Structure formats: C-alpha cells, structure tokens
Amino acid sequence: MKILPTLVAGVFALASAVALSQSYDRDDALAVSQAALGRTLGDHRLRDTEGQTFDLATLRGRPLVVSMIYTSCFHVCPTITQNLARSVDIGREALGDDAFSVVTVGFDWAVDTPDRMRLYAAERGIDVPGWYFLAGDESSIGALAGDLGFQFFESPKGFDHLMQTTVIDAEGRVYRQVYGIEINAQSLVEPLKELVFDTPRSAGVLEHWLDTFKLFCTVYDPNSGRYKFDYSIAMTIFVGVLCLGAIAGFIVQEWRRAA
C-alpha cells in the first residue's frame, strides 16, 4: 500500500532534480518572455504582507506593473526594485496617482513569505498606495511566472533569471516587457501612458479626444528627467485644427457658390 505514495514522491523528486539541473540561457529566456505578449493572466491567488489572500484579478480595470524578485538577493533584485520605485514615481506624477497599480512578487516561494516581503519593502523604504508586495506557494508562483513568460533557475549564487518587469493592460493581458536593472523611466512610462490614455470612443467623444490630446502632449523632458504637458505641442495641434476648419469652410463656401 505504501508503494504508490513512494513512487509518486520519487517521480516528483526526479522532476524537481531535472528542473534544477536546467541551465539558464538568456536568449531562450528572452524568447519565452516575448512569447508571453498578448497572453491573459490567470486569476492567481497570492498572499499580501499580512498573510491575507490577495487575488490579482482584483487589480483588473487599470494597467498593472509586475516585478518578480527573490528577497535573499543582495544586489540585483534590490537595485531593480529601487529603480522601479523611481520610475513609478515619475509615472504617477505624469499619469495620476491612481492611474496604475504595481505588484512585487517573491518567486522563491519557500523563503519569500509574507513577513519576508514586508521586510523587503520596508528595507527599500517603499510604502506606496497601490503597490503590493506579495508571496505565494509553489503552484501559484509557477503559474504566474508561466503567464508572464518569466523563467528562473536555481544556481550556486541563488537564482538565475531575466531582469524583467512586465506591463499588463486593464484587461489583464501582457502588453510590454521591460528589461534591465536600470529601469529607464521612459521604457516603463511610455507603455503605461498608451494604456492610460487609450480611452475608447464608447466612453464618450469628448473624453476620447481629451485623452488623445494628453497622449500626444504629455512628453518626457530629458533635462528634468520628468514628464510634462508640452503646451507648444498643444498649441500646434490647436492651430492645425483651426486651419483645417478654415480650409473646410472655404471649400464648402466655394462649392455652394459654384452650385
């Protein structure tokens, strides 16, 4: 009667050993990451820093930024999080405090408990509304990583993984992958800007055109390293519309005169 449980345990151990023996290949990881574009995230259930259940699906309705880290990393992951914090600050200044949400998920599920995630956030000085630090079990972390196209492999130094931050649209689809330790503000804010100001016509003609106007006129200023509303672009668009209106009026007037 004990043969079956022993066999199952042996198969699981073998599968785990095979998985751990896989070596990290950046090109393969990048291909897997890019293949996730357009994929819809499942309704993954994680835990917040208080140990309470947190369903990612509750964040639908606005763009979402997802960063996967492991808390025992002493350099790369903390640097990614700190750089992400700066870009998030710039993005919220440009798009609004409630324009998008952020989650940081610990993928080393056996170590990255809710307590460890809370400590990790505190050590980075991050206590921002709409930014959640989450933990999960082996199943939920594996499923989420699969949806994001995020691979990680255990190694002597901890884990090998792609330095990836993912932008999710309001419907839960993978919209953009941002790579690197030094997260450039533009690389993160530009896709968020596209999503935030992508107001459908069904929401109302006025709102649609106002957000389209904001999309073109909210630009990055390299001198300040921040985003600003460029009134010169707004004025150019306004004058252009007036000119088009004048031309259209002239054509209609001439057409009536000739009729």
C-alpha positions in Angstrom: 0.0 0.0 0.0 3.0 2.3 0.6 4.4 1.7 -2.9 2.2 4.2 -4.7 3.0 7.2 -2.4 6.7 6.3 -2.5 6.6 6.1 -6.4 4.8 9.5 -6.6 7.3 11.1 -4.3 10.2 9.6 -6.3 8.7 10.9 -9.6 8.2 14.4 -8.1 11.8 14.4 -6.8 13.1 13.3 -10.2 11.2 16.0 -11.9 12.5 18.6 -9.5 16.0 17.4 -10.0 15.7 17.7 -13.7 14.2 21.2 -13.4 17.0 22.3 -11.1 19.6 20.9 -13.5 18.5 23.1 -16.3 20.9 25.9 -17.1 19.9 29.5 -17.7 20.1 30.6 -21.3 19.4 34.3 -21.7 18.4 34.0 -25.4 15.9 31.3 -24.5 14.6 33.2 -21.6 14.1 36.3 -23.7 12.2 34.3 -26.4 9.9 32.8 -23.7 9.4 36.3 -22.3 8.5 37.8 -25.7 6.2 34.9 -26.4 4.0 36.0 -23.4 3.0 39.2 -25.1 -0.8 39.3 -25.5 -1.3 36.5 -23.0 -4.0 37.0 -20.4 -3.0 36.4 -16.8 -4.9 33.8 -14.9 -6.8 34.5 -11.7 -3.8 33.9 -9.5 -4.3 33.8 -5.7 -1.3 35.1 -3.6 -0.9 36.5 -0.1 -0.1 40.0 1.0 2.3 41.1 3.7 -0.3 40.4 6.3 -0.7 36.9 5.1 -4.2 37.6 3.8 -5.4 36.2 0.4 -4.8 38.5 -2.5 -6.4 37.8 -5.9 -4.6 39.5 -8.8 -7.9 39.7 -10.6 -9.0 42.4 -8.2 -6.5 44.7 -9.9 -8.2 44.5 -13.3 -9.6 47.7 -14.7 -6.4 49.7 -14.8 -2.8 48.9 -16.0 -0.6 46.9 -13.8 3.2 46.6 -13.4 4.6 43.3 -12.2 8.1 42.7 -10.9 9.3 39.2 -9.7 12.2 39.1 -7.3 13.7 37.0 -4.6 14.3 38.5 -1.2 17.6 36.8 -0.4 19.2 38.5 -3.5 21.7 41.1 -2.1 22.3 43.3 -5.2 20.4 42.8 -8.4 16.8 42.5 -7.1 17.0 45.3 -4.6 18.5 47.5 -7.3 15.7 46.7 -9.7 13.1 47.5 -7.1 14.7 50.8 -6.2 15.0 51.8 -9.9 11.4 50.7 -10.4 10.3 52.9 -7.5 11.8 56.0 -9.2 10.1 55.2 -12.5 6.8 54.5 -10.7 7.1 57.9 -9.0 7.7 59.7 -12.4 4.8 57.7 -14.0 2.3 58.6 -11.3 3.3 62.2 -11.4 2.6 62.3 -15.1 -0.4 60.0 -15.3 -2.1 60.3 -11.9 -1.7 58.5 -8.5 -4.4 56.0 -9.3 -3.5 55.5 -13.0 -1.9 52.1 -12.5 -1.1 49.5 -9.8 2.2 47.8 -9.0 3.0 44.3 -7.6 6.3 42.9 -6.5 6.1 39.1 -6.1 8.7 36.9 -4.4 9.3 33.9 -6.6 11.5 32.0 -4.1 8.2 30.6 -2.6 9.9 28.6 0.2 11.7 31.7 1.5 9.7 34.7 0.3 7.0 34.6 2.9 4.6 37.5 3.7 6.9 38.5 6.5 10.0 38.5 4.2 8.1 40.5 1.6 7.1 43.1 4.2 10.7 43.4 5.4 11.9 43.6 1.8 9.5 46.6 1.2 10.5 48.3 4.4 14.2 48.0 3.7 13.6 49.7 0.3 11.6 52.4 2.0 8.5 51.6 -0.2 5.2 52.3 1.4 3.1 53.5 -1.5 -0.7 53.1 -2.0 -1.4 50.8 -4.9 2.0 49.0 -4.6 1.6 45.5 -3.2 4.3 43.1 -2.1 3.1 39.5 -2.5 4.0 35.9 -1.6 2.7 32.6 -3.0 3.1 28.9 -2.9 4.9 26.7 -5.4 1.8 26.3 -7.6 0.7 29.9 -7.7 4.2 31.2 -8.3 4.9 28.7 -11.1 1.6 29.6 -12.8 2.1 33.3 -12.6 5.7 33.1 -13.8 4.4 31.0 -16.7 1.8 33.5 -17.7 4.4 36.3 -17.5 7.0 34.4 -19.5 9.4 34.7 -16.6 11.9 31.9 -16.0 14.1 31.4 -13.0 16.6 28.7 -12.3 18.3 27.8 -9.0 22.1 28.3 -9.1 25.0 28.3 -6.7 24.7 32.1 -6.3 20.9 32.0 -5.7 18.8 32.2 -8.9 19.5 33.0 -12.5 16.7 34.9 -14.1 15.9 37.5 -16.7 15.8 41.1 -15.3 12.2 41.6 -16.4 9.4 44.0 -15.5 6.0 43.4 -17.1 3.3 45.9 -18.0 -0.2 44.4 -18.0 -3.2 46.2 -19.6 -6.5 46.8 -17.9 -8.0 43.5 -19.2 -5.1 41.5 -17.7 -3.1 41.0 -20.9 0.7 41.1 -21.1 1.3 44.4 -23.0 5.1 45.1 -22.7 8.2 43.6 -21.3 10.8 46.0 -19.8 14.3 44.6 -19.4 17.4 45.5 -17.3 18.5 46.6 -13.9 18.5 50.3 -14.7 14.8 50.7 -15.5 14.6 53.7 -17.7 11.6 55.9 -16.8 10.5 56.2 -20.5 10.7 52.5 -21.1 8.1 52.0 -18.3 6.0 55.1 -18.5 5.5 55.2 -22.3 3.6 51.9 -22.5 1.6 52.9 -19.4 0.8 56.3 -21.0 -0.5 54.5 -24.1 -2.7 52.3 -21.9 -3.9 55.1 -19.5 -4.9 57.4 -22.3 -6.3 54.7 -24.6 -9.9 55.8 -23.9 -12.4 54.1 -26.3 -14.9 56.2 -28.3 -17.7 54.4 -26.4 -16.6 56.3 -23.3 -17.7 59.5 -24.9 -16.4 61.6 -27.8 -15.1 64.4 -25.6 -13.3 62.1 -23.1 -11.8 60.2 -26.0 -10.4 63.3 -27.7 -9.2 64.8 -24.4 -7.2 61.7 -23.6 -5.8 61.5 -27.1 -4.8 65.1 -26.7 -3.0 64.2 -23.4 -1.3 61.2 -25.1 0.4 63.4 -27.6 1.2 66.4 -25.3 2.5 64.5 -22.3 6.2 64.2 -23.1 9.4 63.3 -21.4 11.8 66.2 -20.6 15.4 64.9 -20.6 16.6 68.0 -18.8 14.4 67.4 -15.7 14.1 63.6 -16.1 10.3 64.0 -15.6 7.2 64.2 -17.8 5.4 67.4 -18.6 2.5 68.7 -20.6 4.0 70.4 -23.6 1.9 73.4 -24.4 3.7 74.1 -27.6 2.5 70.8 -29.0 -1.0 71.6 -27.7 -0.9 75.0 -29.4 0.4 73.5 -32.7 -2.5 70.9 -32.7 -5.0 73.7 -31.9 -3.8 75.9 -34.7 -3.7 73.0 -37.0 -7.3 72.1 -36.2 -8.3 75.8 -36.8 -6.5 75.8 -40.1 -8.2 72.6 -41.2 -11.6 74.1 -40.2 -10.9 77.2 -42.1 -9.9 75.3 -45.2 -13.0 73.1 -44.9 -15.2 76.2 -44.5 -13.6 77.8 -47.6 -14.2 74.6 -49.7 -17.8 74.4 -48.6 -18.4 78.1 -49.3 -16.9 77.8 -52.8 -18.9 74.6 -53.5 -22.1 76.4 -52.6 -21.2 79.4 -54.7 -20.5 77.3 -57.7 -23.7 75.2 -57.3 
